[in-house]
């Protein structure tokens, strides 16, 4: 299951280093210089993306809490805030966790511990009639249950979790096939094609889109008129 980390740090080198550390552990990292930039970044997705956890520099925490990010997301106090460094006293959200000293090993340990106990990571996804429940590993198209393999379930869940966002074959391999050893990129095409054909039997195949030259995404809305010419899925090439 993919985890989206919003990283906010005013220091570019620090952002690059932390991003590298987290991506090596298969986290999806959205990096921003400050809270206002983070709002713009999250609003690029429709509906706006809500990260699983926010990692912020200790010098950036106060600014983040005063930014429009907190006003835009009323439930922001329920989004865990992991601060790189000591946190001073004051009016802070309940779920602020400090990493002291702010080193990679401790950060990764904090994230793993936090996300193991975060029930929101196991919430079901419901997008345009498709429903996936990670807790039970069940998938439904409308009222019909889908018989997905574990790999197909992970692939569909990964795409559904961030609708509209395009993922390259390399990104899909990193996050969906991360425990499979060496896998060729064209394997992604084969599995996406099979998944789309399976969904197409129930009228949901159009939700898996190929973006030519870029990769694949889960559609944010259904096309006005779905084509039924039997052409199947075009590869991202």
Secondary structure, 3 states (H helix, E strand, C coil): CCCEEEEECCCHHHHHHHHHHHHCCCCEEEEECCHHHHHHHHCCCCCCCCCCEEEEECCCHHHHHHCHHHHHCCCHHHCEEEEECCCCCCCCCCCEEEECCCCHHHHHHHHHHHHHCCHHHHCCEEECCEEEECCCCEEEECCEEECCCHHHHHHHHHHHHCCCCCECHHHHHHHHCCCCCCCCCHHHHHHHHHHHHHHHCCCCHHHEEEECCCEEEECCCCCCCCCCCCCCCCCCC
